Amino acid sequence: MALSARLELRQGQSLVVTPQLQQAIKLLQLSNLELEAYVEGELERNPLLQRDETDAKPDADGPAESSESSDADFDQDRRELDLTGADGAAAEQSVDARQDDLYGDASPAERAADRAPDNDQPLTDWSRAGKGGGVDLEGDVFERISAHEKTLHEHLTEQAAMAGFTSPEHAVALALIDGVDEGGYLRAELAEIADRLGCAEALVEKVLTRCQGFEPTGVMARSVPECLALQLKEMNRYDPAMAGLVENLDLLARRDLSGLKRVCGVDDDDLRDMIAELKALTPRPGAAFSTGETVQTVVPDVFVRQDPAGGWKVDLNSDTLPRLLVDQRYHARISGSARSDQEKSFVTDCLASANWLVKSLDQRAKTILKVSAEIVRQQDAFFAFGVEHLRPLNLKTVADAIGMHESTVSRVTSNKYVATPRGLFELKFFFTSAINSSDGGAAHSAEAVRHKIKQLIDGEHGENDVLSDDRIVEILKEAGVDIARRTVAKYREAMRIPSSLERKRLLKTG
């Protein structure tokens, strides 16, 4: 067969990712801090962009724009959604379905490097290590360290996600973790957390006990003696004599060895060994995660407040919205003086880039508001009654309700925070998995099912009361929960609950 060259015309469809589309996708997933840094770079690069310095009032209409500006902002009726009405979430879609199909859920990999704690801290510092400033919970301020190393907050949050908490317990754990300072001490009041989350204080105390078993040992203690006691208990060295030493650190700081021997009931040699053991501990378990870099505050992107007329109102945080203008006068001046084709092309590109950025920022804000409003509508019971009333929710439910792609909702809810009367939460917090109902009714939250399994097992008081996984499946199906045995076993193991045989053995041995 002879080979020859020829020309052919073919018609086909393809999706081209333009630089403008890439920019829109990038802006959508940025946090407010990352967005501010990106805008600063664009202001330096593009001479036609300038920051709108006019004062913006949160309760007023969008900032008035000069004739030189594009539509960088939108009216207050678009920044605020009244959830008491049926059309509360009516805002324009940020990008069309063709753009949404390009979105993915990939997140940057975390890099962690732990440093060994300093065990040579003087004994006199132990009486002061538990003092200092804490986290401002009333302002719902969440602090995180901007660094390449894993922060203490991230480390504890990861452990909480793997601890097998029920949905209410997990919410309490996150609130407790947010009250931990850089030294690893809990600065939040349990009663305040219980009141804010609408749960019993006993639940907060129960979750705190489990959280105090997280690594590093001694974390989330409320005082230096409690921190040292947690470490000694982990080593199985917290006997009555050591307890007397830990509870009288003031005598140790004053070097009152006679008083310590009398309190602990030991001689000189034993006291010397006990002090040596104490020196091997660290009074600041969270210090290993300190980076020494700038601490940045998590600023909410959205505010949720109760409407006096009933329902909830959702507002964007105008302080986090970059307000940019396109200087049309300067463009007219430099475009008229441009001589070469290269200069004209540069001016044209700058104008197109500036206009697109302004519109992209506007669309980003509208999309965040639209998604946040739908989440608040779906989880209104949580805001009204507390963590016990979180509903099963996934990305698809929200995406279908507002006419967007799931990947768009995923990008919008990443690294975005909402300030509510019950605290500051990441938008992803409100998504919980669901388990089908056996009677065709409403689906059950996976966290709620875990809680039911735990309640059933907690109700075992003797050998004959121990429930096998199969029996738990039967009980749950009678309650309308369609669940497989392997799922029950997975949830039980995630909550660190032993098998029925092991539980029988433990009950038999007392």
C-alpha positions as CSV (number, residue, x, y, z in Angstrom):
1,M,0.0,0.0,0.0
2,A,1.4,3.4,-1.0
3,L,1.9,6.1,1.6
4,S,0.9,9.6,0.7
5,A,0.1,12.9,2.4
6,R,-3.3,14.4,2.2
7,L,-5.5,17.1,3.9
8,E,-8.7,16.3,5.8
9,L,-11.3,18.5,7.5
10,R,-12.8,17.1,10.7
11,Q,-15.5,18.7,12.9
12,G,-15.5,17.9,16.6
13,Q,-16.3,19.4,20.0
14,S,-13.8,20.0,22.8
15,L,-13.7,21.9,26.0
16,V,-10.9,24.5,26.1
17,V,-9.7,25.7,29.5
18,T,-8.9,29.4,28.8
19,P,-6.7,31.4,31.2
20,Q,-9.8,33.3,32.3
21,L,-11.6,30.1,33.2
22,Q,-8.6,28.9,35.1
23,Q,-8.6,32.1,37.0
24,A,-12.3,31.8,37.9
25,I,-11.7,28.3,39.2
26,K,-8.7,29.3,41.2
27,L,-10.5,32.3,42.8
28,L,-13.4,30.1,43.8
29,Q,-11.3,27.7,46.0
30,L,-9.1,30.4,47.7
31,S,-9.6,31.3,51.3
32,N,-10.0,34.9,52.2
33,L,-6.3,35.2,53.2
34,E,-5.1,33.5,50.0
35,L,-7.5,35.7,48.0
36,E,-6.1,38.9,49.6
37,A,-2.5,37.8,48.7
38,Y,-3.6,37.0,45.1
39,V,-5.3,40.4,44.7
40,E,-2.3,42.2,46.0
41,G,-0.2,40.5,43.3
42,E,-2.6,41.5,40.6
43,L,-2.6,45.1,41.8
44,E,1.2,45.2,41.5
45,R,1.1,43.6,38.0
46,N,-1.8,45.4,36.4
47,P,-1.6,49.2,36.2
48,L,-5.3,49.5,35.3
49,L,-6.4,48.0,38.6
50,Q,-6.8,50.0,41.8
51,R,-8.3,49.4,45.2
52,D,-11.6,51.1,45.9
53,E,-10.8,53.2,49.0
54,T,-14.3,54.5,49.6
55,D,-15.8,53.5,52.9
56,A,-18.1,50.5,52.8
57,K,-20.8,50.1,55.4
58,P,-22.1,46.5,56.0
59,D,-25.7,47.5,56.3
60,A,-25.7,49.9,53.3
61,D,-26.0,49.3,49.7
62,G,-23.0,48.2,47.7
63,P,-20.3,50.9,47.3
64,A,-21.0,53.5,44.7
65,E,-18.8,53.2,41.7
66,S,-17.4,56.0,39.6
67,S,-17.8,56.1,35.9
68,E,-14.3,54.6,35.6
69,S,-15.2,51.4,37.5
70,S,-16.8,48.1,36.5
71,D,-19.4,46.2,38.5
72,A,-17.0,45.0,41.2
73,D,-19.6,44.8,43.9
74,F,-23.3,43.9,44.2
75,D,-26.2,45.4,46.0
76,Q,-27.0,44.5,49.6
77,D,-30.1,42.6,48.6
78,R,-27.6,40.1,47.0
79,R,-25.2,40.2,49.9
80,E,-28.0,39.3,52.4
81,L,-30.5,36.5,52.0
82,D,-33.6,36.3,54.2
83,L,-34.2,32.6,54.8
84,T,-37.8,33.2,55.9
85,G,-38.8,33.6,52.2
86,A,-39.0,31.0,49.5
87,D,-36.7,32.9,47.2
88,G,-34.0,33.6,49.8
89,A,-31.2,31.9,47.9
90,A,-31.8,33.6,44.6
91,A,-28.4,34.7,43.4
92,E,-26.7,34.2,40.1
93,Q,-24.6,31.1,39.5
94,S,-20.9,31.7,39.6
95,V,-19.8,29.6,36.6
96,D,-21.9,27.6,34.2
97,A,-22.2,23.8,34.1
98,R,-19.4,23.7,31.4
99,Q,-17.0,25.3,33.9
100,D,-18.3,23.2,36.8
101,D,-17.3,20.0,35.1
102,L,-13.7,21.0,35.4
103,Y,-13.7,21.3,39.1
104,G,-12.1,18.7,41.3
105,D,-11.7,17.9,44.9
106,A,-8.0,17.6,45.2
107,S,-6.4,19.3,48.1
108,P,-2.7,20.1,48.7
109,A,-0.8,17.4,50.7
110,E,0.0,18.3,54.2
111,R,3.6,18.2,55.3
112,A,4.3,17.5,59.0
113,A,7.5,17.6,61.0
114,D,7.3,17.2,64.7
115,R,10.0,18.6,67.0
116,A,11.0,16.9,70.2
117,P,9.8,18.7,73.4
118,D,12.2,20.5,75.6
119,N,12.5,18.5,78.8
120,D,15.1,20.7,80.4
121,Q,12.7,23.4,81.4
122,P,13.4,24.6,85.0
123,L,11.1,23.3,87.7
124,T,10.2,26.8,88.7
125,D,8.6,27.3,85.3
126,W,6.1,24.5,85.9
127,S,4.1,26.7,88.3
128,R,3.8,29.3,85.6
129,A,3.4,27.1,82.5
130,G,-0.3,26.8,82.8
131,K,-0.9,30.6,82.9
132,G,-1.2,33.0,80.0
133,G,-3.7,34.2,77.4
134,G,-6.1,31.8,75.8
135,V,-8.4,31.7,72.8
136,D,-11.2,34.2,72.5
137,L,-14.2,31.9,72.2
138,E,-16.8,34.6,72.6
139,G,-15.4,36.2,69.5
140,D,-15.4,32.8,67.8
141,V,-11.7,33.3,67.0
142,F,-9.9,30.2,65.7
143,E,-6.2,30.5,65.5
144,R,-4.0,28.6,63.2
145,I,-0.3,28.8,62.3
146,S,0.6,29.5,58.7
147,A,3.5,27.1,58.2
148,H,4.6,24.1,56.3
149,E,4.6,22.0,59.5
150,K,1.5,20.5,60.9
151,T,0.0,22.7,63.6
152,L,-1.3,21.4,67.0
153,H,-4.8,22.3,65.9
154,E,-4.5,20.2,62.8
155,H,-3.0,17.3,64.7
156,L,-5.8,17.3,67.3
157,T,-8.5,17.7,64.6
158,E,-7.2,14.7,62.7
159,Q,-7.3,12.6,65.9
160,A,-10.8,13.7,66.6
161,A,-11.9,12.7,63.1
162,M,-10.6,9.1,63.8
163,A,-11.8,8.8,67.4
164,G,-15.2,7.4,66.5
165,F,-17.2,10.3,68.0
166,T,-20.9,10.6,67.2
167,S,-21.9,13.8,65.4
168,P,-22.7,15.7,68.6
169,E,-19.5,14.5,70.3
170,H,-17.4,15.4,67.3
171,A,-18.9,19.0,67.3
172,V,-18.0,19.2,71.0
173,A,-14.5,17.9,70.4
174,L,-13.9,20.5,67.7
175,A,-15.1,23.3,70.1
176,L,-12.7,22.0,72.8
177,I,-9.8,21.8,70.3
178,D,-10.4,25.4,69.3
179,G,-10.0,26.3,73.0
180,V,-6.5,24.9,73.2
181,D,-3.6,27.4,73.3
182,E,-0.2,27.0,71.7
183,G,1.1,25.2,74.8
184,G,-1.5,22.5,74.6
185,Y,-3.7,23.8,77.5
186,L,-7.5,24.1,77.3
187,R,-8.5,27.7,78.0
188,A,-12.2,27.3,77.3
189,E,-14.9,27.0,80.0
190,L,-16.9,23.7,79.7
191,A,-20.1,25.5,80.8
192,E,-19.6,28.1,78.1
193,I,-19.1,25.5,75.4
194,A,-22.2,23.5,76.6
195,D,-24.3,26.6,76.5
196,R,-23.1,27.7,73.0
197,L,-23.6,24.3,71.5
198,G,-26.9,23.6,73.2
199,C,-25.8,20.4,74.9
200,A,-25.4,19.1,78.5
201,E,-22.2,20.0,80.3
202,A,-21.8,16.3,81.2
203,L,-21.4,15.6,77.4
204,V,-18.6,18.2,77.2
205,E,-16.8,16.6,80.2
206,K,-17.2,13.1,78.7
207,V,-15.7,14.3,75.4
208,L,-12.9,16.1,77.1
209,T,-11.9,13.0,79.0
210,R,-11.5,11.1,75.7
211,C,-9.7,14.1,74.0
212,Q,-7.2,14.1,76.9
213,G,-6.1,10.7,75.6
214,F,-4.9,12.3,72.3
215,E,-1.3,12.8,71.4
216,P,0.9,14.5,72.6
217,T,0.2,13.1,76.0
218,G,-0.9,15.8,78.5
219,V,-2.6,17.9,75.8
220,M,-5.9,19.6,76.6
221,A,-5.2,19.7,80.4
222,R,-6.6,22.7,82.3
223,S,-3.7,23.2,84.6
224,V,0.0,22.2,85.0
225,P,-0.8,19.5,87.7
226,E,-3.4,17.9,85.4
227,C,-1.0,18.0,82.5
228,L,1.7,16.2,84.4
229,A,-0.8,13.8,85.9
230,L,-2.0,12.8,82.4
231,Q,1.6,12.0,81.4
232,L,2.3,10.0,84.5
233,K,-0.9,8.0,84.2
234,E,0.1,7.2,80.6
235,M,3.4,5.8,82.1
236,N,1.5,4.0,84.9
237,R,3.5,6.0,87.4
238,Y,0.8,8.1,89.0
239,D,0.8,6.5,92.5
240,P,-0.3,8.3,95.7
241,A,3.2,9.6,96.4
242,M,3.6,11.0,92.9
243,A,0.1,12.5,93.2
244,G,1.2,14.3,96.3
245,L,4.2,15.8,94.5
246,V,2.2,16.9,91.5
247,E,-0.4,18.5,93.6
248,N,2.2,20.5,95.6
249,L,4.3,22.1,92.8
250,D,4.4,25.3,94.8
251,L,6.5,23.5,97.4
252,L,8.8,22.2,94.7
253,A,9.2,25.7,93.2
254,R,10.3,26.9,96.7
255,R,12.6,23.9,97.1
256,D,10.8,23.0,100.3
257,L,12.0,19.4,100.2
258,S,11.1,18.7,103.9
259,G,7.5,19.7,103.2
260,L,7.4,17.5,100.1
261,K,8.7,14.5,102.0
262,R,6.1,15.0,104.6
263,V,3.3,15.4,102.1
264,C,4.4,12.4,99.9
265,G,5.4,10.2,102.7
266,V,8.8,9.3,101.1
267,D,12.5,9.5,102.1
268,D,15.3,11.6,100.4
269,D,16.2,8.9,97.9
270,D,12.6,8.4,96.8
271,L,11.9,12.1,96.5
272,R,15.1,12.5,94.4
273,D,13.9,9.8,92.0
274,M,10.4,11.3,91.8
275,I,11.8,14.7,91.0
276,A,14.0,13.2,88.3
277,E,10.9,11.5,86.8
278,L,9.1,14.9,86.8
279,K,12.0,16.5,85.0
280,A,11.6,14.0,82.2
281,L,8.0,15.3,81.5
282,T,7.1,18.4,79.6
283,P,4.8,21.1,81.1
284,R,4.0,22.4,77.6
285,P,3.0,19.4,75.4
286,G,1.9,21.6,72.5
287,A,5.4,23.3,72.3
288,A,6.6,20.7,69.9
289,F,4.2,22.0,67.2
290,S,5.2,25.7,67.5
291,T,6.7,27.1,64.3
292,G,7.7,30.5,65.4
293,E,6.0,32.0,62.4
294,T,3.2,34.6,62.2
295,V,-0.1,33.5,63.8
296,Q,-3.0,34.3,61.6
297,T,-6.6,34.5,62.6
298,V,-9.4,32.7,60.8
299,V,-11.8,35.3,59.6
300,P,-15.3,34.2,58.8
301,D,-16.5,34.5,55.2
302,V,-20.1,34.4,56.1
303,F,-22.2,35.6,59.0
304,V,-25.4,33.8,60.1
305,R,-27.7,35.7,62.5
306,Q,-31.2,35.2,63.8
307,D,-33.9,37.3,62.2
308,P,-36.2,39.0,64.8
309,A,-39.1,38.2,62.5
310,G,-38.2,34.5,62.5
311,G,-35.7,32.4,60.5
312,W,-32.1,33.1,59.7
313,K,-30.2,35.7,57.7
314,V,-27.0,35.1,55.9
315,D,-24.6,37.9,55.1
316,L,-21.2,37.9,53.4
317,N,-18.4,39.4,55.5
318,S,-17.7,42.6,53.5
319,D,-14.3,43.0,55.1
320,T,-13.1,39.9,53.3
321,L,-14.3,41.0,49.9
322,P,-11.6,42.7,47.8
323,R,-13.1,45.9,46.3
324,L,-11.4,46.8,43.0
325,L,-11.9,49.4,40.3
326,V,-10.8,49.6,36.7
327,D,-9.3,53.0,36.0
328,Q,-10.8,53.8,32.6
329,R,-9.4,57.3,32.5
330,Y,-5.9,56.0,32.9
331,H,-6.6,53.4,30.2
332,A,-7.8,56.1,27.8
333,R,-4.7,58.2,28.5
334,I,-2.1,55.4,28.0
335,S,-3.9,53.7,25.1
336,G,-3.9,57.0,23.2
337,S,-0.2,57.4,23.7
338,A,0.7,53.8,22.8
339,R,2.8,53.7,19.6
340,S,4.0,50.2,18.9
341,D,1.8,47.2,18.4
342,Q,3.5,45.6,21.5
343,E,2.4,48.5,23.7
344,K,-1.1,48.5,22.4
345,S,-1.3,44.8,22.9
346,F,-0.1,45.2,26.5
347,V,-2.7,47.8,27.3
348,T,-5.5,45.7,25.8
349,D,-4.5,42.7,27.7
350,C,-4.3,44.6,31.0
351,L,-7.8,46.0,30.4
352,A,-9.3,42.5,29.6
353,S,-7.6,41.0,32.6
354,A,-8.8,43.7,35.0
355,N,-12.4,43.5,33.8
356,W,-12.4,39.7,34.1
357,L,-10.9,39.8,37.6
358,V,-13.5,42.2,38.8
359,K,-16.3,40.1,37.4
360,S,-14.8,36.9,38.7
361,L,-14.6,38.3,42.2
362,D,-18.2,39.4,42.0
363,Q,-19.2,35.9,40.9
364,R,-17.1,34.2,43.6
365,A,-18.9,36.2,46.3
366,K,-22.3,35.4,44.9
367,T,-21.5,31.7,44.7
368,I,-20.3,31.6,48.3
369,L,-23.5,33.4,49.5
370,K,-25.7,31.1,47.5
371,V,-24.1,27.9,48.8
372,S,-24.0,29.1,52.4
373,A,-27.7,30.1,52.3
374,E,-28.7,26.6,51.1
375,I,-26.5,25.0,53.8
376,V,-28.2,27.1,56.5
377,R,-31.6,26.2,55.1
378,Q,-30.8,22.5,55.1
379,Q,-29.4,22.6,58.7
380,D,-31.8,25.1,60.3
381,A,-32.5,22.6,63.1
382,F,-28.9,22.7,64.1
383,F,-28.9,26.5,64.5
384,A,-32.2,26.4,66.4
385,F,-31.7,23.4,68.7
386,G,-28.0,22.4,68.7
387,V,-25.7,19.6,67.6
388,E,-28.1,16.8,68.3
389,H,-30.2,17.9,65.3
390,L,-27.6,17.8,62.5
391,R,-29.2,16.3,59.5
392,P,-27.7,14.0,56.9
393,L,-26.3,16.3,54.1
394,N,-24.1,15.7,51.1
395,L,-22.7,17.8,48.3
396,K,-25.2,16.5,45.7
397,T,-28.2,17.6,47.8
398,V,-26.9,21.2,48.0
399,A,-25.8,21.2,44.4
400,D,-29.1,20.0,43.1
401,A,-31.0,22.5,45.2
402,I,-29.1,25.5,43.8
403,G,-28.4,24.3,40.3
404,M,-24.7,23.9,40.5
405,H,-22.2,21.0,40.1
406,E,-21.1,19.0,43.1
407,S,-17.4,20.0,42.5
408,T,-18.4,23.7,42.6
409,V,-20.0,23.2,46.0
410,S,-16.9,21.3,47.2
411,R,-14.6,24.1,46.2
412,V,-16.8,26.8,47.7
413,T,-17.0,25.0,51.1
414,S,-13.2,24.3,51.3
415,N,-11.4,26.8,53.6
416,K,-14.5,28.9,54.0
417,Y,-15.8,29.7,57.5
418,V,-19.2,30.8,58.8
419,A,-19.8,32.6,62.1
420,T,-23.0,31.5,63.8
421,P,-24.6,32.0,67.2
422,R,-23.3,28.5,68.0
423,G,-19.7,29.2,67.0
424,L,-17.4,29.4,64.0
425,F,-17.5,26.4,61.7
426,E,-16.0,25.5,58.4
427,L,-18.7,25.0,55.8
428,K,-17.7,21.4,55.3
429,F,-18.7,20.7,58.9
430,F,-22.4,20.7,58.0
431,F,-22.0,17.7,55.5
432,T,-22.8,14.4,57.2
433,S,-23.3,11.0,55.5
434,A,-26.6,9.2,55.6
435,I,-27.9,5.6,56.0
436,N,-31.1,4.5,54.3
437,S,-34.2,3.8,56.2
438,S,-35.5,0.2,56.2
439,D,-39.1,1.3,56.1
440,G,-38.7,3.8,53.2
441,G,-38.7,6.8,55.5
442,A,-36.2,9.6,55.8
443,A,-32.5,8.6,55.8
444,H,-30.6,8.5,59.1
445,S,-27.3,10.3,59.7
446,A,-24.3,8.0,60.0
447,E,-23.2,9.8,63.1
448,A,-26.7,9.3,64.6
449,V,-26.5,5.5,63.8
450,R,-23.1,5.4,65.5
451,H,-24.6,7.1,68.5
452,K,-27.4,4.5,68.7
453,I,-24.8,1.6,68.4
454,K,-22.9,3.1,71.3
455,Q,-26.0,3.6,73.4
456,L,-27.0,-0.1,72.9
457,I,-23.5,-1.3,73.9
458,D,-23.4,1.1,76.9
459,G,-26.6,-0.5,78.1
460,E,-24.9,-3.9,78.6
461,H,-24.6,-4.6,82.3
462,G,-23.8,-8.3,82.4
463,E,-22.6,-11.3,80.4
464,N,-26.1,-12.2,79.3
465,D,-26.7,-8.6,78.1
466,V,-23.9,-8.4,75.6
467,L,-25.1,-7.8,72.1
468,S,-23.5,-9.4,69.1
469,D,-23.1,-7.4,65.8
470,D,-25.9,-9.5,64.3
471,R,-28.2,-8.7,67.2
472,I,-27.4,-5.0,66.9
473,V,-28.3,-5.1,63.2
474,E,-31.7,-6.7,64.1
475,I,-32.4,-4.0,66.7
476,L,-31.5,-1.2,64.3
477,K,-33.6,-2.6,61.5
478,E,-36.6,-2.8,64.0
479,A,-35.9,0.9,64.5
480,G,-36.0,1.6,60.8
481,V,-32.3,1.7,60.1
482,D,-31.2,-0.4,57.1
483,I,-27.6,-1.4,57.9
484,A,-25.3,-4.3,57.2
485,R,-23.4,-6.3,59.8
486,R,-20.0,-5.3,58.4
487,T,-21.0,-1.6,58.7
488,V,-21.9,-2.1,62.4
489,A,-18.5,-3.8,62.9
490,K,-16.8,-0.9,61.2
491,Y,-18.5,1.7,63.3
492,R,-17.9,-0.3,66.5
493,E,-14.2,-0.6,65.7
494,A,-14.0,3.1,64.8
495,M,-15.3,3.9,68.3
496,R,-12.7,1.5,69.8
497,I,-15.4,-0.8,71.2
498,P,-14.2,-4.4,71.5
499,S,-16.1,-7.3,70.0
500,S,-18.9,-9.1,71.8
501,L,-16.6,-11.9,72.9
502,E,-14.1,-9.5,74.3
503,R,-16.8,-7.5,76.1
504,K,-18.2,-10.7,77.7
505,R,-14.7,-11.6,78.9
506,L,-14.2,-8.1,80.4
507,L,-17.6,-8.3,82.2
508,K,-16.8,-11.8,83.5
509,T,-13.5,-10.7,85.0
510,G,-15.2,-7.6,86.5
